Amino acid sequence: MATFDTGTTAFMILSTSLVMLMTPGLAFFYGGLAGKRNILGIMMQTFVSLGITTIMWISVGYSLCFSGGEGGIIGDLSHAFLKGIPFTESFGGAGEQYPVYIFIAYQMMFAIITPALITGAFVNRVTFKAYLVFLVLWQLFVYYPFVHMIWGGGILAQWGVLDFAGGVVVHATAGFAALASVFYVGKRRDKASPPNSIPLVAIGTGLLWFGWYGFNAGSELKVNAVTTLAFLNTDVAASFATITWLIIEWVREGKPKFVGLLTGAVAGMATITPAAGFVPLWAAIVIGIAAGSLCYVAVQLKNKWGWDDALDVWGVHGMGGVIGTISLGIFASAAVNGQSGLIEGNGGFFMKEVVAVLIGATYAFVFTYLMLAVINLFTKVKVTEEMEDLGLDESLHGERAYDEGAL
């Protein structure tokens, strides 16, 4: 049996647990933003990924992402059901060794939350049966290939593309898939559906912010100075984005909005994600300000153009992933983690990052739209008008979030 570093092992277990906590946090965040007739529907779409994605990851997902396929688009099934991987096997370099099962679990938590991000876009419009099919197919044909291509030694990794914790792999793909789903299912019948519980949104944001430390700092996959920099960069970018969004909205609308503040925080964390372990602290400040302002503009443009992305998944996660990946290409510093960016004269790396995020966003958008059309041939994707008017909590799940008679 290999000798494991107990400190690093404990850190990776903690990081894995923090990323797992982000999925319930996302459910609270979305559940609070949804209208009162669709709280459970959106929360269930998020929570069900904990079960479905775990089954997929253990059976085929980990193998397809991290086995074989060097320089390719997807891996192989040589480690399906974790075949040939004893629980005593180590992961990590000398002095940083921990059981490979922790790495498997850590990556699984990313796989769980990524498709769940998409659900906020199509609140109150998609049947649960169609969503379950979507959850399986989207991971197989979008998430797994991009994990392999960038983190699993695939073609983009060999080309030199970097993505510290998921700007392309997680946020750009999920955000532009969300936009495609909005275009496919169309607008809600009742768009004037205010958040049912802003305190619930705040709880969700708090859990996401807390979990994001594991999401980003843990992505160094060991404990060193870069780990701590990624941790601090995450908090700094989130904080600057929070206040930037708050100020812009306050100036434009005359009042400081709590939902705007919370949304700005998530935008900041999504945007710093690809760059967290590659840029100096001052760059995290710039990225946070860019996230708070540019994601706010994206949401306003979405509203102006009439795209019914109910919970702003495209504007916050999609554009956050794009802005963050481009920022990585600009601000990466060789003194931080060995990679220089445009600001240090490396225009080639900058262009690779731009091309990679464009590929990820475009492929996720096109494939998601076509996939929904195919799913609709076998089971209806969009709910009926009657179901939408009644609300999916009652029409699909036969439950209500609150006993309204007691309120």
C-alpha positions as CSV (number, residue, x, y, z in Angstrom):
1,M,0.0,0.0,0.0
2,A,1.3,3.5,-0.9
3,T,2.2,5.9,1.8
4,F,-0.2,8.9,1.7
5,D,0.3,12.4,2.8
6,T,-2.3,12.8,5.5
7,G,-2.5,16.6,5.3
8,T,-3.1,16.6,1.5
9,T,-5.5,13.7,1.8
10,A,-7.5,15.5,4.4
11,F,-7.5,18.7,2.3
12,M,-8.8,16.8,-0.8
13,I,-11.5,15.1,1.2
14,L,-12.6,18.6,2.5
15,S,-12.5,20.1,-1.0
16,T,-14.6,17.3,-2.3
17,S,-17.1,17.8,0.4
18,L,-17.3,21.5,-0.3
19,V,-18.0,21.0,-4.0
20,M,-20.7,18.5,-3.1
21,L,-22.3,21.1,-0.9
22,M,-22.5,23.5,-3.8
23,T,-25.2,21.4,-5.4
24,P,-27.7,21.8,-2.5
25,G,-26.5,25.4,-2.4
26,L,-27.5,25.8,-6.1
27,A,-30.9,24.2,-5.4
28,F,-31.5,26.8,-2.6
29,F,-30.3,29.6,-4.9
30,Y,-32.6,28.6,-7.8
31,G,-35.4,27.5,-5.5
32,G,-35.5,31.0,-3.9
33,L,-35.5,32.7,-7.3
34,A,-38.2,30.6,-8.8
35,G,-41.9,31.5,-8.6
36,K,-43.8,29.9,-5.7
37,R,-45.5,27.3,-7.9
38,N,-42.1,25.9,-9.2
39,I,-39.9,25.8,-6.2
40,L,-39.7,22.0,-5.8
41,G,-39.5,21.4,-9.5
42,I,-36.3,23.4,-9.9
43,M,-34.8,22.1,-6.7
44,M,-35.6,18.5,-7.6
45,Q,-33.9,18.9,-11.0
46,T,-30.8,20.0,-9.1
47,F,-30.9,17.3,-6.4
48,V,-31.6,14.4,-8.8
49,S,-28.2,15.0,-10.4
50,L,-26.6,13.9,-7.1
51,G,-28.0,10.4,-7.8
52,I,-28.1,10.1,-11.6
53,T,-24.6,11.6,-12.1
54,T,-23.0,9.5,-9.4
55,I,-24.3,6.3,-11.1
56,M,-23.1,7.5,-14.5
57,W,-19.7,8.7,-13.1
58,I,-18.9,5.4,-11.4
59,S,-20.1,3.3,-14.3
60,V,-18.7,5.1,-17.4
61,G,-18.0,8.8,-16.7
62,Y,-14.7,8.7,-14.9
63,S,-13.3,6.2,-17.4
64,L,-14.4,8.2,-20.4
65,C,-12.9,11.4,-19.0
66,F,-9.6,10.1,-17.5
67,S,-8.8,6.8,-19.2
68,G,-7.1,6.4,-22.6
69,G,-7.8,8.7,-25.5
70,E,-4.5,10.6,-25.3
71,G,-4.7,13.6,-27.6
72,G,-8.3,12.7,-28.5
73,I,-11.8,13.9,-27.9
74,I,-13.0,11.2,-25.4
75,G,-11.4,8.4,-23.4
76,D,-12.2,4.7,-23.3
77,L,-14.0,2.3,-21.0
78,S,-11.0,0.6,-19.6
79,H,-11.9,1.7,-16.1
80,A,-15.6,1.4,-16.4
81,F,-17.1,0.7,-12.9
82,L,-13.6,1.7,-11.7
83,K,-12.3,-1.6,-12.9
84,G,-8.6,-2.0,-12.3
85,I,-8.4,0.9,-9.9
86,P,-7.7,-0.5,-6.3
87,F,-8.8,1.8,-3.5
88,T,-5.1,1.7,-2.3
89,E,-3.8,3.3,-5.5
90,S,-2.3,6.7,-5.1
91,F,-2.8,10.0,-7.0
92,G,-0.3,12.9,-7.0
93,G,3.4,13.4,-7.1
94,A,6.0,12.5,-4.6
95,G,5.2,14.0,-1.2
96,E,1.6,14.9,-2.3
97,Q,0.2,11.4,-2.6
98,Y,-3.4,10.7,-1.7
99,P,-5.8,7.9,-2.7
100,V,-6.9,8.1,-6.3
101,Y,-10.5,7.5,-5.1
102,I,-10.5,11.0,-3.7
103,F,-9.6,12.4,-7.1
104,I,-12.4,10.3,-8.6
105,A,-14.9,11.6,-6.0
106,Y,-13.7,15.2,-6.4
107,Q,-14.2,15.2,-10.2
108,M,-17.6,13.5,-9.7
109,M,-18.8,16.5,-7.7
110,F,-18.0,18.8,-10.7
111,A,-19.9,16.4,-13.0
112,I,-22.9,16.6,-10.6
113,I,-23.2,20.4,-10.5
114,T,-22.4,21.3,-14.1
115,P,-25.7,20.1,-15.8
116,A,-27.6,21.3,-12.8
117,L,-26.5,24.8,-13.6
118,I,-28.5,24.7,-16.8
119,T,-31.8,24.1,-15.1
120,G,-32.2,27.7,-14.0
121,A,-32.7,28.8,-17.6
122,F,-35.9,26.8,-18.3
123,V,-37.8,27.0,-15.0
124,N,-41.4,25.9,-15.4
125,R,-41.1,24.7,-18.9
126,V,-39.6,21.2,-19.1
127,T,-41.0,17.9,-18.1
128,F,-39.2,15.9,-15.5
129,K,-38.9,12.8,-17.8
130,A,-37.3,14.8,-20.6
131,Y,-35.0,16.4,-18.1
132,L,-33.7,13.0,-16.9
133,V,-32.9,12.0,-20.5
134,F,-31.3,15.4,-21.0
135,L,-29.2,15.0,-17.9
136,V,-27.8,11.7,-19.1
137,L,-27.2,12.6,-22.8
138,W,-25.7,16.1,-22.0
139,Q,-23.0,14.6,-19.8
140,L,-22.2,11.9,-22.3
141,F,-21.9,14.1,-25.3
142,V,-20.9,17.5,-23.9
143,Y,-19.4,17.4,-20.4
144,Y,-17.4,14.2,-20.7
145,P,-15.7,15.1,-23.9
146,F,-14.6,18.6,-22.7
147,V,-13.4,17.2,-19.4
148,H,-11.3,14.7,-21.4
149,M,-10.0,17.2,-23.9
150,I,-8.9,19.7,-21.3
151,W,-8.3,17.9,-18.0
152,G,-7.9,14.3,-19.2
153,G,-4.9,14.7,-21.6
154,G,-7.1,15.1,-24.7
155,I,-6.6,17.3,-27.8
156,L,-7.1,20.7,-26.2
157,A,-4.7,19.9,-23.4
158,Q,-2.0,18.8,-25.8
159,W,-2.6,22.0,-27.8
160,G,-1.8,23.9,-24.6
161,V,-5.2,25.0,-23.4
162,L,-5.5,25.6,-19.7
163,D,-8.6,25.8,-17.5
164,F,-7.9,25.8,-13.8
165,A,-11.3,24.8,-12.4
166,G,-13.9,25.0,-15.2
167,G,-14.3,28.2,-17.2
168,V,-14.8,26.2,-20.4
169,V,-15.5,22.7,-19.0
170,V,-18.2,23.9,-16.6
171,H,-19.4,27.4,-17.0
172,A,-19.2,28.2,-20.7
173,T,-20.7,24.8,-21.8
174,A,-23.5,25.0,-19.2
175,G,-24.3,28.6,-19.8
176,F,-24.5,28.3,-23.6
177,A,-26.4,25.0,-23.3
178,A,-28.8,27.0,-21.1
179,L,-29.3,29.6,-23.8
180,A,-30.0,26.9,-26.4
181,S,-32.6,25.3,-24.1
182,V,-34.3,28.7,-23.8
183,F,-34.5,29.1,-27.5
184,Y,-35.9,25.6,-27.9
185,V,-38.6,25.7,-25.2
186,G,-39.6,29.3,-25.7
187,K,-40.9,31.8,-23.3
188,R,-42.8,31.3,-20.1
189,R,-46.5,32.2,-20.1
190,D,-46.0,34.1,-16.9
191,K,-42.7,36.0,-17.0
192,A,-43.7,38.3,-14.2
193,S,-42.8,35.6,-11.6
194,P,-40.9,37.2,-8.7
195,P,-38.5,35.3,-6.4
196,N,-40.6,33.5,-3.8
197,S,-37.9,33.8,-1.1
198,I,-34.9,36.1,-1.3
199,P,-33.6,34.8,2.1
200,L,-33.4,31.3,0.4
201,V,-31.4,32.9,-2.4
202,A,-29.0,34.3,0.2
203,I,-28.6,30.9,1.9
204,G,-27.9,29.4,-1.5
205,T,-25.3,32.0,-2.3
206,G,-23.6,31.5,1.0
207,L,-23.3,27.8,0.5
208,L,-22.1,28.4,-3.1
209,W,-19.5,30.9,-1.9
210,F,-18.3,28.5,0.8
211,G,-18.2,25.6,-1.5
212,W,-16.4,27.5,-4.2
213,Y,-13.2,27.5,-2.1
214,G,-13.1,23.7,-2.6
215,F,-14.1,24.2,-6.2
216,N,-11.1,26.5,-7.0
217,A,-8.5,26.0,-4.4
218,G,-9.0,22.2,-4.5
219,S,-8.4,22.2,-8.3
220,E,-4.6,22.6,-7.7
221,L,-5.0,19.0,-6.6
222,K,-2.3,19.4,-3.9
223,V,-1.4,21.8,-1.1
224,N,1.1,24.6,-2.0
225,A,1.3,28.3,-2.5
226,V,-0.9,28.2,-5.6
227,T,-3.6,26.5,-3.6
228,T,-3.8,29.5,-1.2
229,L,-3.6,32.0,-4.1
230,A,-6.5,30.3,-5.8
231,F,-8.4,30.4,-2.5
232,L,-7.8,34.2,-2.0
233,N,-8.3,35.0,-5.7
234,T,-11.7,33.4,-5.5
235,D,-12.8,35.5,-2.5
236,V,-11.4,38.7,-3.9
237,A,-12.9,38.4,-7.3
238,A,-16.3,37.4,-5.8
239,S,-16.2,40.4,-3.5
240,F,-15.3,43.0,-6.2
241,A,-17.9,41.6,-8.5
242,T,-20.5,41.8,-5.7
243,I,-19.9,45.4,-5.0
244,T,-19.5,46.3,-8.7
245,W,-22.9,44.8,-9.5
246,L,-24.5,46.4,-6.5
247,I,-23.2,49.9,-7.4
248,I,-24.2,49.7,-11.1
249,E,-27.7,48.5,-10.2
250,W,-28.0,51.1,-7.5
251,V,-27.1,53.9,-9.8
252,R,-29.3,52.7,-12.7
253,E,-32.4,51.8,-10.6
254,G,-32.1,54.1,-7.6
255,K,-32.1,51.4,-5.0
256,P,-29.5,48.8,-3.8
257,K,-31.0,45.4,-4.6
258,F,-30.1,42.3,-2.6
259,V,-30.8,39.8,-5.4
260,G,-28.4,41.9,-7.6
261,L,-25.7,41.8,-4.9
262,L,-26.1,38.0,-4.6
263,T,-26.1,37.5,-8.4
264,G,-22.9,39.6,-8.7
265,A,-21.2,37.3,-6.2
266,V,-22.0,34.2,-8.2
267,A,-20.8,36.0,-11.4
268,G,-17.5,36.8,-9.8
269,M,-16.9,33.3,-8.7
270,A,-17.8,31.8,-12.0
271,T,-15.6,34.3,-13.8
272,I,-12.4,33.8,-11.7
273,T,-12.8,30.0,-11.9
274,P,-10.6,29.3,-15.0
275,A,-7.9,31.7,-13.9
276,A,-7.8,31.3,-10.1
277,G,-4.5,29.4,-10.0
278,F,-2.8,31.1,-12.9
279,V,-3.1,34.9,-12.2
280,P,-1.7,37.2,-9.5
281,L,-3.9,38.7,-6.9
282,W,-4.2,42.1,-8.6
283,A,-5.6,40.4,-11.7
284,A,-8.3,38.8,-9.6
285,I,-9.5,42.4,-8.7
286,V,-9.7,43.3,-12.4
287,I,-11.5,40.1,-13.2
288,G,-14.0,40.6,-10.4
289,I,-14.8,44.1,-11.6
290,A,-15.1,42.8,-15.2
291,A,-17.4,40.1,-14.0
292,G,-19.7,42.4,-12.0
293,S,-20.0,44.9,-14.9
294,L,-19.9,42.7,-18.0
295,C,-22.2,40.0,-16.6
296,Y,-24.6,42.7,-15.6
297,V,-24.5,44.1,-19.1
298,A,-25.1,40.5,-20.5
299,V,-28.2,40.1,-18.3
300,Q,-29.5,43.5,-19.5
301,L,-29.0,42.6,-23.1
302,K,-30.7,39.3,-22.5
303,N,-33.7,41.1,-21.2
304,K,-33.7,43.6,-24.0
305,W,-33.5,40.9,-26.6
306,G,-36.4,39.0,-25.0
307,W,-34.5,35.8,-24.2
308,D,-36.4,34.1,-21.4
309,D,-33.4,32.8,-19.4
310,A,-35.4,32.8,-16.2
311,L,-32.5,32.8,-13.7
312,D,-29.8,34.3,-15.9
313,V,-27.7,31.2,-16.4
314,W,-26.3,32.5,-19.7
315,G,-25.5,36.0,-18.5
316,V,-23.8,34.8,-15.2
317,H,-22.3,31.4,-15.9
318,G,-22.0,31.4,-19.7
319,M,-20.6,34.8,-20.1
320,G,-18.7,34.5,-16.8
321,G,-17.0,31.4,-18.2
322,V,-16.1,33.2,-21.5
323,I,-14.9,36.4,-19.7
324,G,-12.8,34.3,-17.2
325,T,-11.2,32.1,-19.9
326,I,-10.3,35.2,-22.0
327,S,-9.0,36.9,-18.8
328,L,-6.8,33.8,-18.1
329,G,-5.3,34.2,-21.6
330,I,-4.6,37.9,-20.8
331,F,-3.4,37.8,-17.2
332,A,-1.7,34.4,-16.7
333,S,1.7,35.0,-15.1
334,A,4.7,32.6,-15.4
335,A,5.7,33.6,-11.9
336,V,2.4,32.2,-10.5
337,N,2.1,28.8,-12.2
338,G,4.5,28.7,-15.1
339,Q,2.2,30.0,-17.8
340,S,2.5,33.5,-19.3
341,G,-0.4,35.3,-21.0
342,L,-0.9,38.2,-23.3
343,I,0.1,40.8,-20.8
344,E,3.5,39.1,-20.6
345,G,3.8,38.9,-24.4
346,N,2.4,35.4,-25.0
347,G,-0.2,36.1,-27.7
348,G,-0.2,32.5,-28.7
349,F,-1.6,31.3,-25.4
350,F,-4.2,34.0,-25.4
351,M,-5.5,32.9,-28.8
352,K,-5.6,29.3,-27.7
353,E,-7.8,30.3,-24.8
354,V,-10.1,32.4,-26.9
355,V,-10.5,29.6,-29.5
356,A,-11.1,26.9,-26.8
357,V,-13.9,28.9,-25.1
358,L,-15.5,29.6,-28.5
359,I,-15.4,25.9,-29.4
360,G,-16.9,25.0,-26.0
361,A,-19.7,27.6,-26.1
362,T,-20.6,26.9,-29.8
363,Y,-20.6,23.1,-29.5
364,A,-22.6,23.1,-26.3
365,F,-25.2,25.5,-27.8
366,V,-25.6,23.6,-31.1
367,F,-25.6,20.1,-29.6
368,T,-28.0,21.0,-26.8
369,Y,-30.6,22.5,-29.2
370,L,-30.4,19.5,-31.5
371,M,-30.5,17.0,-28.6
372,L,-33.6,18.6,-27.2
373,A,-35.2,18.2,-30.6
374,V,-34.3,14.5,-30.7
375,I,-35.5,14.0,-27.1
376,N,-38.8,15.5,-28.1
377,L,-39.4,12.8,-30.7
378,F,-39.6,10.2,-27.9
379,T,-41.0,12.2,-25.0
380,K,-42.4,15.7,-24.8
381,V,-39.8,18.2,-23.6
382,K,-42.1,21.2,-23.0
383,V,-44.9,21.0,-20.5
384,T,-48.5,21.7,-21.5
385,E,-50.0,25.2,-20.9
386,E,-52.3,23.8,-18.2
387,M,-49.3,22.3,-16.4
388,E,-47.4,25.5,-16.7
389,D,-50.3,27.6,-15.3
390,L,-50.8,25.2,-12.4
391,G,-47.1,25.1,-11.7
392,L,-44.8,22.1,-12.0
393,D,-44.6,21.4,-8.3
394,E,-48.2,20.3,-8.3
395,S,-48.7,19.2,-11.9
396,L,-45.6,17.1,-12.2
397,H,-44.7,16.2,-8.6
398,G,-47.9,16.4,-6.7
399,E,-46.3,18.4,-3.9
400,R,-46.2,22.0,-2.6
401,A,-43.2,23.8,-1.1
402,Y,-45.3,25.5,1.5
403,D,-48.5,24.8,3.3
404,E,-50.1,28.1,2.2
405,G,-52.9,27.7,4.7
406,A,-50.4,28.1,7.5
407,L,-48.7,31.2,6.1
